[in-house]
Amino acid sequence: MDHEQSTKAVIESSTGVLTRRHLLQSALWLLPATVFLAKLEALGLEAAASDLSPVMLKLSTYMAAAGTTELPEKVVQDAKHHILDTIAAMVSGSELPPGRDAIQFARAYGGGQKVATVVASKILCGPIDAAFANGELAHSDESDDDYTAGGAHPGCAVVPAALAIGEQFQISGAHFLRAVTLGYDIGMRAYKTLKGGVLTETHNLVGTMGAAAASGCVAGLDAQQMCWLLDYATQQAGAGVGTWRDDLEHIEKGFLFGAMGARNGVTAALLVKSGWTGMKDVLSGPQNFVKSYAPKADPAKLIEQLGTRFEVSLTSIKDWTTGGPILSLMDAIENLRKKHPFEASDVKHVVVRSATSQAERVNNREMPDINVQYLVAVMLIDKTLSFHSAHDRARMQDPAVLRERAKVELVGDDELERLLPTRVGIVEIELVDGTHLTERVENARGTPENPMTRDEIVAKARGLMTPVLGAAKVTKLIDRVLNIDSVKNIRELRPLLQVS
């Protein structure tokens, strides 16, 4: 049996039980059978391998080895950028209502051994509470990373979880980086596997599965323990209903996307680390995880290109601190101005076109950072969009802004809807002198197809963090994060994350 046939046989039998013969015949890991079985034994899974489906076997074995497995250099650099971007979102989020509430909650109720940092504060608490607070901080607004196609913000759960439990176990920076990368891989594969099933709200799914994988990696769980970790993660992953869309303060949204998943993941890892057992294979049986939420889904998607396709490299870093559907529109206005400079007073009418479903999410919303009419008006006046202006509720009623908002027409475009998951934005500007300007942006700055440079990512992080931590501390923090693989103990970041 050659490699292609062997792998195909394993994947096609993903709903069955992997026997010892399957193991001996399979070239899934491109290893001789004796070496493969020795590897399983070292990871704590050899004795239980005959009871596992092929998908769970590969998934748990991969997860158990992730903490010591070297990553491609590009993936290392991408992970560093996403860690820095998420930390910057945490720090800047401390100035917004969700972040302030998170810090107050940790101050009032944070318990446990004082080992983990609540970012942008002086608070230390247990890893579960710190992960929860930092997850809320990380998604206090729309500054954090997101999946290009929408529906997922992996960093705001994965990074807080890995940081909090990382301080508990005092892991190295290299271990932390690998754990974060694994978190993106598992969280986003869960999303891609179950999307379109009965689970209509996938945000906690991404956060919980990603944070659990990262936390299990930090805790050094073996392959058998990773099976139990996935069991406890999946039991928590289905929560969440769409009421968060009516939350005008972004507090409930921060809870659903960041805080809850980070807490769930750390909890699952610590339960298993303390000795809890569970179901050996939550991917097998008539009521398994995938069948429960997406009966027609293929569980093999959970291991699709595992080890060669890294989800952290497929996740966008936002150039603008706004909702995802608005990013390409901001780029379009900036591009037009570079080609044909104009002032707000020169503009007669603006038409912004977005996919129909995307337009509905940003149409005259109460929150400034996801209100496309307000943000276009600010771009016309300021010629840029800062974190402060994107969150300035009072300015939404400024007469000058209202005057420009009146010029903006939002159109939900069915043609652009058909192009999803690519979020295409089109801006058409008519000037008072009769000039017509049009710009179409296929991929917003920061998407994998149009990535930001390191200098751009650093500039964004510096701008978000300096008002809170001060310039000198931010410079040191950025340097440490970009050289995280040389950090011997993740607790070394603590004094740089705390306020003076």
N, C-alpha and C positions, 0 to 999 in steps of 0.2 A: 504494500500500500504506500503510494507516494505521499508527499506532504500535503498537496492540494486535496487529494481524496480523503486523507485522514482527517484533516481539519473540517472538510465538508461533512463527513460522517458524524463528527462530534457535534457540530452546530445543528445538524438536522435532527439529532436525537436529544435536543435541549429540553424536551419535556419528559425524557426518560431518566433512568438511573445509570450513572457511570459505573461500569464494572471494572474489576482489576484488568480484565482483558482489554477493555477500551483504553485504559491508562497505558498498558504495555504497547498497544498498537499505535496510539495517537502520537503524532509529531507536533502537537499543539505548542509545545515549548521548544521545539527543535532540539531536544535532548535525547540521548539514549535512555531507554526505559529505566535502567538501574540508577542513572544519575537523576532522572526525573523523580523517581520514588524516594531517593535520598533527599532531594530538595523538599518534597512534601513532608517527609518525616522531620526535617529540620525546622519546618514552618509549623509543625504541630498538627498536620492534617492527614498524614498517611493512613492512620488507623480508621479514620472516618471517611476516606475518599470514596469507598464503595457505596456510601449512602447519599452521595451528592450528585446533583445534576451537573452536566458538563459546564453550564454557564456559571453556576455557583462555585464550582471547583476553580475555574480559571479566575473568576472575579476575586474570590477570597485569597487565593494564592498570590495574585498580583498585588492586592492591597497590602498583604502582610510583608511583601518584599519592597514596597515603595519607599520606605524610609531610608533604605540603604542603596537604592538603585539610582545610578547617575542619569541625569537628564540631558537631552541635546542642548547645546549652548543657546540656541535661539529661545527655547522654552524657558531656560533659566532666566534669560533677560526679560522675557515677557512676564514671567511670574514676579520678578522684582518690580517691574513697572506697575503691575496690578496690586501688589502689596502696598507700594507707596501711594498709589491712587486711593486705595481704600482707607489707609491711615489718614490721608488728607481729608477724606470725607468724614471720618470720625471726628477729627479735630475741628473742622469747620462746622460740623453738625452740632457741636456743643453750644453754639450761639443761637440755635433755632429751638423752637418749643419742644420738639421731640427729644432733642439732645439734652436740654435742660431738665426735662422730666426724667430722662434716663439716669442722669447723674443724681438727681434728688432721690429717685427710687433706690439707687445703690447706696446712697448715704443713709437712708432711713432703714432699709431692710437687708442690705447686703450682708450676708453671713459667711460662715465657714472660715477656714484658715486664711489669714491675710497674705495671700501669695500672688494674686493676679491684679493687674492694673486696670482701673477704669480710666480710659483715655481722657485727656484734657481736664483732669481733676487731681486731687491728692489722695483719692480713695483707693484702698486695697481691700479685696474681699476674696471669697472662694471663686474657683474657676467657672462654676455654673452661673453665678450672679454676674461676674465680670463679662462673660461671653454675652449674656443677655443685654446688659447695659451697652456694651460696645457695638452689638448688632443694631440696637436702636440708633445709636449715634451714627453708625455708618450709613443708614438709610434715613437720616433725618430729612433729607431732601433728595434731589435727583443728581447729585454730584458723583455718585459711585458708578462703577462699571455696569454694563448690561449686555445681554446677548443681542447681537445685531438684529435678529428677527423679532425681538421683543418677548415679553412674558417671563423674563428671568433676570435677576440681579444676583449672581452667585457670590461675588466678593463680599457683600455686606453680611453674609452669614459665615462663609468659610474662613475669612481672615480673622474676624473676632474670636471664633471658636479655637482656631489653631493658636492664636496668641495667648488666650487665657489658659488653656490646658498646657500649652508650651511652657508657660511660667511655672505651672504646677510641677512639671517633670524636668524643668530646667534644660530643655533640649538645645542643641546647637542651631545656629542660623540656617545651616545647610539642611538639617532635618526639618526645620520649620518650612523652608521653601518647598521641599518635596511634599510635605503634608498638604500645603496649600494647593499645589499642583494636582495632587490626587483628589482633593475636595472638588475642584472644578471638574475633573474628569468624571467622577461618579455622579455628582449632582446634575450635571448637564446631560449625561447619558440617561439618567432616570427621567429627566424632562423629555428628551427626544423619544424615549421608548413609550412613555405613557401619554404624551400629548395627543389630544384628539379622542381620548377615552372618556369615561364617565367623570373623571376628575377635572372639572372645569377650571378650578383655581389651582395652578401649578406652582405658585410662588413659594409656599412652605415646603412643597416637595423638593424643590431645588435646594433650598436652604438647609433643610433637615438632612437630606441624603449627602449633600456636599460637606456640611459641618461634621456629620458623623464619620465620614470617611477620613477627613482631615484629622479629627480627634483620635480616631482609632490608630492612625499612623503615628501621631505624636505619642500616644500611650504605649506604642510598641506591641500591639496585639498580634498574636500569631494567627495563622490562617483559620484555625478552628474558632478562635475568638472573633475573628472578622465575620464569620457566619452568624454568630450570635449578635454582634454589633448591627449587622444589616437587619436582623429580625427586629431589634428594638427601634432601629431607625424607621423602618417601614410602618411599624405600629403608630408612629407619631407623624408620619409624613402626609397624611391625607387631610389634615385640618385646614380650615380657611374657607371663608365664603366671600362673595364679591361686595359686601357692604362697605369695605374699605374705600371704594371709589367715591363714596359720599363724605369721607372724612376730610374736613376742610383744614385740618392742622397737620396732616401727614403723620400723625402719631400712630394711628392704627396701621397705616401702611408700613411704617417702620417696624412695627411689631411683627407683622405678617411676613415681610420680606427678609428682615434681618434678625431681630431679637429672638423670635420664637425658634427659628431654625438653628441659630447658634446655640441657644440653650438646649434644645433637643439633642443636638449632636454631641455636645460635651457630656450631657447626662447619660446618653447611651454608652459612650466610651468608658466613662467612669464606673457605670454599673457592671459592665463586663470585666473591666480591670479588677474590680473588687471581688469577682468570683461568681457573678450571676451567669447562669446558662439560659438557653432558650431553644427555639426551634433550630435544627441543624441547617435546614434549607428552606428559606422563606420563598424561594422561587419554584418549589415543587408542590405537587398536590392540587386538589380541586379548588382550594381557596387560597392559592398563593398570591403573592403581592401583585404580579403583573395581571393575572386573570381578574383580580378583584377590581382593578381600576381601568384596565384596557383589555378586555377579553380577546380582542383580535390582534393584539400586539405580539411581536416576536421577542421573547426574553433575550435572545442572542444579541439584540441591539445594545444591551448593557455592556457587552464586551467587544463591540464592534470596533476594530482598529485600536484596541486598548494597547497602549505602549507605542503607538505610531501616530495617532491623532490626539493632540493635546488640546483640551477645550479652553485652557487659559489663553491660548493663542488665537482662539476663535471668538473671544469675548471682546467687546468694544470698550475702550476708554473714552469717555466723553470730553470733547474739546470745550463744549459749552455746558454749564451746570443747569441744564433744563431737561424736561421730559424727552425721551428718545425720539418721538415723532417730529420734534421741532428742530432737531440738530441739522438736518440737511437744509432746512429753510434758512437758518442763521448763516450757514455756509454760503448759500446762494446770494443772500444780500451782501455779505462781505465780498464775495467774488465780483458782483456787479459794481460795487463801489470802486474796486481796484481797476476795473476796466473803464468805467465811466463815472468819475467822481461827481457826487451830487450832495446837496443839503436836504434836510427834511422839508424845508420850505419850497424846494423845487418839485416835490412829489405831489401829484394830483390823486393818484389811485394806485393801490397795491392789491394784486390778486395772488394769494398763496394757495398752491394746490398740493394736496396730500392724499394718500390712500383713504378711502371713505371711512374705514374703521378707525384709522389713526386720527383723522380729522375730528371725529366725534369725541375723542379723549382729550383734545386740547382746545376745544371751542369755547372761548369766553369762560374758562374755569375760574373759580374763586381764588385759587392759589396762583401767585404770579409766575412761578417757575414752570407751570404747565399751561399757561394762558397764552396762546400763540398771538392773539391780537395785541396784547400788552407787550410781549417780547419783541414783536416786529416794530412797534412804536418806539420802544427804547433803542433798538438798533438804528432806527432812522435818526433819532435825536443824538444819541451818544456815539454813534459809529462803532460801537462795540457793546459787549454785554458782560458785565462783571458779576461776581457772585452776589455782591450787595444789591445791585439793581435787579437781578433776577429774583430776589426774595423781598423786595421792598413793597409791602402791601399798601403803605400809605401813598406811594407814588402812583399806584394804579388809578387814583382819583385826581392826580395832578392835571390841571387844565391843559397844559402843553401835551401831556401824554394822551389825554382824551381826544385832543384835536387830531393827533396822528392815528390813534386807534380808529377813528371814524373813517379813515381812508382805506382801512384794511378789510379785504373780503376773503374769507376762507372758503375754499371749494373742496368738497370731498370728491375725489376723482376715481371712478370705477376702473379706468384703465390702469391707474397706479395701484389700485387694490389687487389687480391680477399679478402685479410684479412682486407682491409680498412673498417671502420675507424681506426682500430688499426694500428698504424704506426710501423711495425716491421722493424728492421734494422739488417743486417748481415755483419760482417767483417771477411774476410779471409786474413791472413797474411802468406806469405812465407818468411822465413828467409834465409840468404845466406848459412847457414849450412844444408839446406834442410828441416828444421822443418816447419810443417804446423800448424797454429793456427786458430781456428774458434770460433766465439762468436756470438750468436743470442740473441737480446734483444727484448722481446715482448712489454714491457711497459717501456718507458724511465723514468728516475728518475724525479719526480715532477708530474707525471700523477696521477689521482685518484687511480689507481691500484698499484702505486709504489710511494707514496707521500714522499716529503721531510720532514724532521723533522723541528721543530721550530728552532733549532740551525742552521741547514743548511740554512733555509730561512733568518735568521738574519745575518748569515755570508755573504750571497750573497748581501743583502741590505747594509750591512756595507761596503763591498768592492766597491759597485757601488757609494755610496754617500760620503764616506770620502774624496776623492780627491777634491770634490766640496765644501762641507760644513765644513769639519774638524771633527776630531775624537770626540771631546767633544760634539759638537752639535748633531752629528749623534747618539751618545749613548743616549742622552736625547730624541731625536725624536723617536728612536726605542721604548724606554720605554713608551712614550706617546701613540704611535699607538697601541702597544700591550695591553695597558690599556685604550683604547679609550672610553670604556663604562663608565669610571669614569670622563671623561672630561665634564665640565659643558657647555662650549662654544667652538665651533669648531675653533673660532678665536685664541684660545690659541696655536694652532699649528703654527700660522703665523711666530713668530720670529725664530722658528726652521726650517722653510722651506725657509727662505730668506738667501741670502748670506750676509756676514758681510760687 
